[in-house]
């Protein structure tokens, strides 16, 4: 199955997820003078521990769903986050991430933004700067 995420929904999702990470109990408050630097270090650490997997083949076109809604949940301290993707006809799929995995997934999504030449303004500055340091130039994105 493939899930089609529009740019508009992606922008809203990115803004919400990065705000969720910024307010996570494992990081200093967003008002802290060190908040952006802490987020930056945590993102760099997550990207450094990312181990790409083999690309998956694209799904059959009739198995691709256009997403209508994404619900985010933050679980208890240290228990991570979940995303529930919903599409028409009542279908849904979910995925659960630890904080590091969520940061890595956002790194994949940011790479897809760059490949699609979408504007990166929805991404916080600390993310955009860090991704430039860790991305592999000329490498095509992988589907996960």
NORGI-V638684 format. One record per pair of residues at least 12 apart in sequence whose C-alpha atoms are under 10 Angstrom apart, sorted by the first residue. I is the first residue (numbers start at 1). J is the second residue. D is the distance in whole Angstrom. If there is no record, write none. Layout:
I/J/D + I/J/D
This chain:
1/58/9 + 1/59/6 + 1/60/8 + 1/61/9 + 1/62/9 + 1/63/5 + 1/64/6 + 1/65/8 + 1/93/10 + 2/58/8 + 2/59/6 + 2/60/8 + 2/61/8 + 2/62/9 + 2/63/6 + 2/64/4 + 2/65/6 + 2/66/9 + 2/67/10 + 2/143/10 + 2/144/10 + 3/59/9 + 3/63/9 + 3/64/6 + 3/65/5 + 3/66/6 + 3/67/6 + 3/85/8 + 3/86/9 + 3/87/9 + 3/93/9 + 4/64/7 + 4/65/6 + 4/66/5 + 4/67/6 + 4/68/9 + 4/87/9 + 5/65/9 + 5/66/7 + 5/67/6 + 5/68/8 + 5/69/9 + 5/70/10 + 5/85/10 + 6/66/8 + 6/67/8 + 6/68/9 + 7/113/9 + 7/116/10 + 7/118/8 + 7/119/9 + 9/67/8 + 9/68/8 + 9/69/8 + 9/70/8 + 10/70/9 + 10/109/9 + 10/113/9 + 10/122/9 + 11/113/10 + 11/118/10 + 11/119/9 + 11/120/9 + 11/121/9 + 11/122/6 + 11/123/8 + 12/70/10 + 12/122/8 + 13/69/10 + 13/70/7 + 13/71/9 + 13/72/9 + 13/83/10 + 13/122/9 + 14/106/8 + 14/109/9 + 14/110/9 + 14/120/10 + 14/122/7 + 14/123/7 + 14/124/9 + 15/121/10 + 15/122/6 + 15/123/7 + 15/124/8 + 16/72/8 + 16/122/10 + 16/123/10 + 17/72/8 + 17/73/10 + 17/81/10 + 17/83/10 + 17/102/9 + 17/103/9 + 17/106/9 + 17/123/10 + 18/39/10 + 18/102/10 + 18/103/9 + 18/106/9 + 18/122/9 + 18/123/8 + 18/124/7 + 18/127/9 + 19/123/10 + 19/124/9 + 20/72/9 + 20/73/9 + 20/74/8 + 20/81/9 + 21/39/8 + 21/74/10 + 21/81/10 + 21/99/8 + 21/102/9 + 21/103/8 + 22/35/8 + 22/36/8 + 22/38/9 + 22/39/7 + 23/35/10 + 24/74/9 + 24/77/9 + 24/78/10 + 24/80/10 + 24/99/9 + 25/76/10 + 25/77/7 + 25/78/9 + 26/77/8 + 26/78/8 + 26/99/9 + 27/39/7 + 27/42/9 + 35/126/10 + 36/124/9 + 36/125/8 + 36/126/6 + 36/127/9 + 37/126/7 + 38/126/9 + 39/124/10 + 39/126/7 + 39/127/8 + 39/130/10 + 40/125/9 + 40/126/5 + 40/127/7 + 40/128/9 + 40/129/8 + 40/130/6 + 40/131/9 + 41/126/9 + 41/127/10 + 41/130/8 + 42/99/10 + 42/100/8 + 42/103/8 + 42/130/10 + 43/99/10 + 43/100/8 + 43/102/10 + 43/103/6 + 43/104/8 + 43/106/10 + 43/107/9 + 43/126/9 + 43/127/7 + 43/130/7 + 43/131/8 + 43/134/10 + 44/103/9 + 44/104/10 + 44/107/10 + 44/126/10 + 44/127/9 + 44/129/10 + 44/130/6 + 44/131/8 + 44/133/8 + 44/134/7 + 45/100/8 + 45/103/9 + 45/104/10 + 45/134/10 + 46/99/9 + 46/100/5 + 46/101/7 + 46/102/9 + 46/103/6 + 46/104/6 + 46/105/10 + 46/107/9 + 47/100/8 + 47/101/9 + 47/103/8 + 47/104/6 + 47/105/9 + 47/106/10 + 47/107/7 + 47/108/10 + 47/130/9 + 47/131/8 + 47/133/10 + 47/134/7 + 47/135/9 + 48/104/9 + 48/134/8 + 49/100/9 + 49/101/10 + 49/104/9 + 50/100/9 + 50/101/8 + 50/103/10 + 50/104/6 + 50/105/9 + 50/107/9 + 50/108/10 + 51/104/9 + 52/104/10 + 52/108/10 + 52/142/8 + 52/143/10 + 52/144/9 + 53/142/8 + 53/143/9 + 53/144/8 + 54/142/8 + 54/143/9 + 54/144/9 + 55/141/9 + 55/142/5 + 55/143/6 + 55/144/7 + 56/142/8 + 56/143/6 + 56/144/7 + 57/142/10 + 57/143/8 + 57/144/10 + 58/143/8 + 65/85/10 + 65/86/9 + 65/87/6 + 65/88/8 + 65/91/9 + 65/92/10 + 66/85/10 + 66/86/9 + 66/87/6 + 66/88/8 + 67/85/7 + 67/86/6 + 67/87/5 + 67/88/8 + 67/91/9 + 67/92/9 + 68/85/8 + 68/86/6 + 68/87/5 + 68/88/7 + 68/92/10 + 69/84/8 + 69/85/6 + 69/86/5 + 69/87/7 + 69/88/9 + 69/92/9 + 70/83/7 + 70/84/6 + 70/85/5 + 70/86/6 + 70/87/9 + 70/92/9 + 70/93/10 + 70/94/9 + 71/83/6 + 71/84/5 + 71/85/7 + 71/86/8 + 71/94/9 + 72/84/7 + 72/85/9 + 72/94/10 + 72/95/10 + 72/96/10 + 73/96/9 + 74/96/10 + 74/97/10 + 74/98/10 + 74/99/10 + 75/96/10 + 75/97/10 + 75/98/10 + 78/98/8 + 78/99/8 + 79/96/9 + 79/97/9 + 79/98/7 + 79/99/8 + 80/96/7 + 80/97/6 + 80/98/4 + 80/99/6 + 80/100/9 + 80/101/9 + 80/102/8 + 81/95/9 + 81/96/6 + 81/97/5 + 81/98/6 + 81/99/7 + 81/101/9 + 81/102/8 + 82/94/7 + 82/95/6 + 82/96/4 + 82/97/6 + 82/98/9 + 82/102/9 + 83/95/5 + 83/96/6 + 83/97/8 + 83/102/10 + 84/96/9 + 103/127/10 + 105/144/9 + 106/123/10 + 106/127/9 + 107/127/9 + 107/128/10 + 107/130/10 + 107/131/7 + 107/134/9 + 107/135/9 + 108/131/10 + 108/135/10 + 108/141/7 + 108/142/8 + 108/143/8 + 108/144/8 + 109/141/9 + 109/142/10 + 109/143/10 + 109/144/10 + 110/123/8 + 110/127/9 + 110/128/8 + 110/131/8 + 110/135/10 + 110/141/10 + 111/131/8 + 111/132/10 + 111/135/8 + 111/136/10 + 111/139/10 + 111/140/9 + 111/141/6 + 111/142/9 + 112/140/9 + 112/141/6 + 112/142/9 + 112/143/9 + 113/141/10 + 114/141/9 + 115/139/10 + 115/140/8 + 115/141/8
